[in-house]
Amino acid sequence: MHYRTKTYIAADWTGDKDAVEQLYKWNNSNYWGLSFHDAHEITQSNDSSKNCSIKASLRSRLDISKKFVIIVGKGTKSRRAGECNYCFNYNKCGSSSNKSFIEYECDKAIRDGLEIVVLYNAATVDKTKCPDIIKNVGTHVAMCYRSEGKLYWDYQAVKNAIG
């Protein structure tokens, strides 16, 4: 039995690095009141690991999570990293999946009944950029707001969504 106490953060860690860093900045600050226990602190994967090994690590993190937060940006839905198309070690890994890391994470979060929060790295919610499986599930919130032609991080909207 797993105790689900963590928050799992999913994102296109390359394309939406700014939004991921802002989320962690708010969480690690003594000033801001955003507070979550990060599931990624539990296990680590090497970038050189096989995709199926990385997915096993993701699975163990999701197994202890109660909340699934995904940051959606321009390339989230089309991101293909994580597919096992070219992995011929099926017997070694014990499983294979043609899903990207993001698709795999979203699918498992839905299957496990996790609370889902979708944060858009933008000033508007654009569900066409969201992975299909979570398009109509959970809370969807823009991470930014526009004022006088400039974009600003919307701490209060994110805090309200994450809780």
FITI-989152 format. One line per 4 residues: number of its first residue (from 1); for each residue x, y, z of N, C-alpha, C. Coordinates in pm, whole numbers, padded with zeros to 5 digits, m for minus. Atoms other than C-alpha are relative to their C-alpha. Layout:
! residues N
NUM	X,Y,Z,X,Y,Z,X,Y,Z | ...
***
This chain:
! residues 163
1	00084,m00118,00000,00000,00000,00000,00088,00125,00000 | m00075,m00125,00011,00126,00345,m00094,m00075,00110,00073 | 00059,m00119,m00059,00064,00657,00111,00019,00113,m00100 | m00005,m00104,00102,m00021,00931,m00135,00002,00137,00068
5	m00015,m00129,m00068,00114,01255,00008,00072,00103,m00086 | m00085,m00088,00082,00318,01408,m00276,m00079,00067,m00112 | 00051,m00067,00119,00251,01642,m00566,00096,m00031,m00114 | m00079,00038,00116,00371,01523,m00906,m00008,00113,m00102
9	m00006,m00107,00099,00483,01793,m01151,00042,m00061,m00134 | m00031,00046,00135,00474,01706,m01523,00006,00122,m00092 | m00015,m00112,00094,00584,01934,m01806,00094,m00039,m00112 | m00106,00005,00100,00784,01969,m02123,00113,00081,00064
13	m00100,m00065,m00084,01087,02044,m01905,00096,00086,m00081 | m00083,m00085,00084,01270,02200,m02201,m00079,00123,m00045 | 00079,m00110,00055,00997,02411,m02361,m00065,00090,00103 | 00068,m00078,m00104,00834,02524,m02037,00084,00013,00127
17	m00093,m00009,m00113,01142,02550,m01817,m00029,00122,00087 | 00028,m00122,m00077,01049,02907,m01715,m00117,m00020,00096 | 00118,00023,m00084,00709,02799,m01580,00031,m00100,00111 | m00039,00100,m00101,00855,02495,m01400,00085,00068,00108
21	m00087,m00070,m00096,01123,02712,m01239,m00079,00097,00087 | 00082,m00094,m00078,00863,02970,m01132,m00081,m00075,00105 | 00076,00081,m00095,00651,02699,m00968,00087,m00041,00119 | m00093,00038,m00107,00952,02573,m00771,00047,00121,00081
25	m00040,m00122,m00071,01056,02930,m00685,m00105,00038,00103 | 00107,m00029,m00094,00716,02993,m00527,m00003,m00102,00114 | 00005,00107,m00101,00730,02658,m00345,00115,00010,00100 | m00120,m00003,m00086,01082,02710,m00207,00019,00132,00073
29	m00014,m00133,m00059,01029,03071,m00101,m00060,00006,00141 | 00057,m00026,m00133,00975,03181,00258,m00107,00108,m00006 | 00095,m00110,00015,00770,03474,00128,m00135,m00048,m00053 | 00123,00048,00065,00517,03299,m00096,m00058,m00117,00079
33	00067,00104,m00078,00262,03063,00058,m00029,m00128,m00075 | 00021,00123,00075,00262,02800,m00215,00083,m00110,00066 | m00073,00106,m00068,00356,02471,m00056,m00047,m00136,m00050 | 00030,00138,00038,00370,02122,m00203,00123,m00086,00025
37	m00107,00096,m00021,00579,01811,m00136,00025,m00070,m00132 | m00034,00041,00135,00752,01725,m00462,00031,m00150,m00009 | m00022,00143,00020,00730,01361,m00575,00134,m00028,m00067 | m00127,00021,00071,01046,01409,m00784,00120,m00006,00094
41	m00109,00010,m00097,01255,01426,m00466,00027,m00145,00040 | m00008,00139,m00046,01199,01052,m00411,00100,m00083,m00079 | m00090,00080,00084,01373,00884,m00705,00052,00085,m00114 | m00061,m00072,00112,01600,01005,m00982,00024,m00096,m00115
45	m00034,00075,00119,01654,00887,m01337,00112,00072,m00072 | m00105,m00059,00082,01957,00942,m01554,m00056,00024,m00139 | 00044,m00028,00136,01901,01101,m01893,00043,m00111,m00095 | m00049,00106,00086,02096,00808,m02037,m00075,m00132,00021
49	00078,00122,m00025,01850,00551,m01896,m00091,m00030,m00118 | 00097,00039,00103,01626,00356,m02131,m00136,00058,00038 | 00130,m00061,m00024,01280,00503,m02171,m00086,m00083,00094 | 00082,00085,m00087,01118,00201,m02004,00050,00008,00145
53	m00053,m00017,m00136,01349,00245,m01702,m00044,00133,00059 | 00046,m00130,m00046,01259,00612,m01680,m00148,m00008,00036 | 00143,00013,m00030,00888,00522,m01695,m00023,m00076,00130 | 00012,00071,m00128,00938,00279,m01406,00023,00098,00116
57	m00026,m00101,m00102,01083,00569,m01205,m00118,00097,00012 | 00118,m00088,m00001,00792,00794,m01307,m00116,m00068,00071 | 00109,00077,m00061,00549,00521,m01202,00014,m00001,00153 | m00019,00003,m00145,00704,00496,m00854,m00030,00136,00062
61	00031,m00134,m00050,00673,00874,m00812,m00151,00025,00000 | 00145,m00018,00009,00312,00874,m00929,m00073,m00084,00104 | 00062,00088,m00098,00233,00587,m00692,m00009,00062,00140 | 00003,m00065,m00132,00303,00814,m00392,m00060,00141,m00008
65	00054,m00134,00021,00129,01121,m00535,m00151,00002,00019 | 00144,m00019,m00012,m00214,01252,m00447,m00049,00104,m00100 | 00036,m00107,00093,m00205,01545,m00689,00094,m00004,m00119 | m00075,00000,00125,m00093,01562,m01052,m00014,00140,m00061
69	m00001,m00134,00058,00006,01908,m01181,00078,m00008,m00130 | m00070,m00003,00129,00091,01942,m01550,00002,00143,m00051 | m00015,m00131,00062,00224,02258,m01708,m00009,m00021,m00150 | 00024,00013,00143,00094,02292,m02063,00050,00124,m00072
73	m00052,m00109,00082,00281,02504,m02316,m00021,m00029,m00147 | 00016,00013,00145,00316,02533,m02691,00026,m00141,m00052 | m00038,00130,00055,00480,02193,m02743,m00041,m00121,00081 | 00032,00111,m00091,00330,01980,m02466,m00071,m00115,m00071
77	00081,00104,00063,00074,01793,m02675,00077,m00077,m00107 | m00073,00065,00110,00315,01717,m02960,00132,m00062,00045 | m00127,00054,m00052,00610,01616,m02738,00000,m00152,m00010 | m00005,00144,00022,00717,01261,m02832,00108,m00071,00081
81	m00106,00064,m00079,01011,01197,m02596,m00060,m00106,00091 | 00044,00107,m00088,00970,00868,m02414,m00058,m00120,m00071 | 00052,00115,00074,00836,00646,m02688,00102,m00112,00000 | m00089,00117,m00002,00979,00294,m02678,00010,m00065,m00139
85	m00002,00055,00135,00961,00249,m03056,00132,m00066,m00036 | m00131,00048,00041,01333,00190,m03082,00069,m00081,00109 | m00055,00079,m00109,01383,m00006,m02761,m00029,m00148,m00027 | 00019,00142,00031,01437,m00374,m02835,00030,m00088,00121
89	m00028,00075,m00123,01493,m00480,m02473,m00128,m00025,00079 | 00129,00018,m00067,01127,m00559,m02396,00009,m00100,00115 | m00010,00102,m00104,01218,m00871,m02197,00080,00050,00120 | m00084,m00054,m00107,01481,m00684,m01996,m00079,00098,00087
93	00072,m00103,m00074,01253,m00397,m01896,m00131,m00051,00060 | 00124,00055,m00052,00944,m00608,m01840,m00125,00062,m00059 | 00116,m00062,00064,00718,m00374,m02034,00049,00095,m00108 | m00031,m00100,00100,00708,m00140,m02327,m00123,00086,m00020
97	00110,m00092,00022,00496,00158,m02416,00039,00095,m00111 | m00026,m00095,00107,00470,00368,m02727,m00048,00140,00035 | 00044,m00132,m00044,00340,00660,m02524,00121,00086,00035 | m00104,m00093,m00044,00550,00969,m02468,m00003,00005,00152
101	m00001,m00014,m00146,00651,01047,m02110,m00124,00075,00048 | 00115,m00081,m00041,00377,01311,m02089,m00129,m00080,m00012 | 00121,00083,00015,00108,01076,m02227,m00005,m00107,00108 | m00008,00104,m00102,00225,00803,m01989,m00039,00056,00138
105	00029,m00062,m00130,00212,01037,m01687,m00148,00036,00012 | 00142,m00038,m00002,m00135,01171,m01777,m00089,m00123,00012 | 00079,00124,m00002,m00272,00821,m01840,00002,m00062,00140 | m00010,00060,m00134,m00144,00691,m01505,m00071,00087,00104
109	00069,m00089,m00094,m00275,00997,m01318,m00151,m00021,m00007 | 00144,00026,00018,m00623,00935,m01463,m00035,m00136,00058 | 00025,00137,m00048,m00605,00560,m01393,00001,m00009,00152 | m00015,00004,m00146,m00498,00621,m01032,m00097,00094,00072
113	00097,m00090,m00061,m00769,00882,m00974,00061,00118,00075 | m00065,m00113,m00066,m00527,01160,m00880,m00076,00129,m00028 | 00054,m00134,00024,m00648,01517,m00839,00087,00063,m00109 | m00075,m00051,00115,m00549,01687,m01166,m00015,00152,m00010
117	m00005,m00145,00020,m00443,02050,m01208,00081,00025,m00127 | m00066,m00032,00127,m00357,02178,m01556,00031,00150,00002 | m00045,m00139,00000,m00152,02499,m01555,00052,00034,m00139 | m00041,m00041,00134,m00113,02679,m01889,00108,00107,00011
121	m00110,m00096,00002,00215,02860,m01948,m00037,00111,m00098 | 00056,m00103,00087,00016,03147,m02098,m00099,00084,00082 | 00099,m00085,m00066,m00238,03417,m02014,m00143,m00050,m00021 | 00132,00058,00026,m00528,03206,m02143,00007,m00152,00007
125	00012,00146,00003,m00648,02848,m02116,m00033,m00039,m00144 | 00020,00047,00137,m00614,02684,m02459,00006,m00152,00001 | 00006,00145,m00014,m00731,02324,m02434,00046,m00075,m00125 | m00053,00068,00119,m00614,02249,m02790,00147,m00038,00020
129	m00140,00031,m00030,m00260,02244,m02645,00014,m00108,00107 | 00001,00096,m00111,m00357,02005,m02364,m00008,m00144,m00053 | 00014,00141,00039,m00308,01626,m02394,m00147,m00042,00007 | 00142,00034,00012,m00643,01478,m02501,m00058,m00068,00123
133	00053,00080,m00111,m00679,01242,m02205,m00039,00086,00121 | 00034,m00085,m00115,m00692,01530,m01953,m00068,00131,m00041 | 00059,m00123,00052,m00856,01794,m02172,m00126,00042,00076 | 00128,m00029,m00067,m01189,01768,m01988,m00003,m00050,00144
137	m00012,00051,m00137,m01064,01659,m01645,00074,00101,00085 | m00076,m00081,m00095,m00952,01854,m01341,m00023,00149,m00013 | 00004,m00145,m00002,m00890,02223,m01291,00099,00054,m00102 | m00084,m00060,00103,m00752,02427,m01584,00014,00149,00028
141	m00026,m00139,m00038,m00587,02762,m01506,00119,00055,m00078 | m00114,m00068,00062,m00363,03012,m01686,00098,00041,00110 | m00104,m00037,m00098,m00031,03073,m01503,00037,00147,m00008 | m00039,m00140,00023,00000,03429,m01637,m00123,00087,m00018
145	00102,m00096,00038,m00204,03741,m01683,00070,00111,m00079 | m00055,m00107,00083,m00158,04028,m01925,m00049,00135,00055 | 00034,m00135,m00045,m00147,04390,m01812,00086,00099,m00077 | m00068,m00103,00078,m00056,04686,m02031,00098,m00060,m00100
149	m00081,00063,00104,00081,04455,m02299,00112,m00090,00049 | m00105,00086,m00055,00310,04260,m02065,m00061,m00121,00071 | 00042,00121,m00072,00283,03908,m01923,00063,m00003,00138 | m00047,00014,m00137,00313,03852,m01550,m00045,m00135,00054
153	00041,00124,m00066,00308,03535,m01342,m00117,00029,00092 | 00120,m00017,m00083,m00028,03491,m01167,00007,m00096,00119 | m00020,00084,m00118,00072,03353,m00828,m00133,m00042,00062 | 00125,00030,m00069,m00279,03375,m00681,m00082,m00104,m00075
157	00074,00100,00078,m00440,03179,m00967,00061,m00139,00016 | m00070,00128,m00016,m00176,02905,m00936,m00022,m00054,00141 | 00021,00042,m00139,m00206,02893,m00556,m00142,m00052,00020 | 00139,00044,m00013,m00586,02867,m00578,m00022,m00135,m00067
161	00017,00126,00074,m00559,02584,m00832,00067,m00117,00071 | m00075,00108,m00064,m00296,02381,m00647,m00049,m00024,00143 | 00053,00015,m00136,m00441,02448,m00303,00101,00021,00108
***
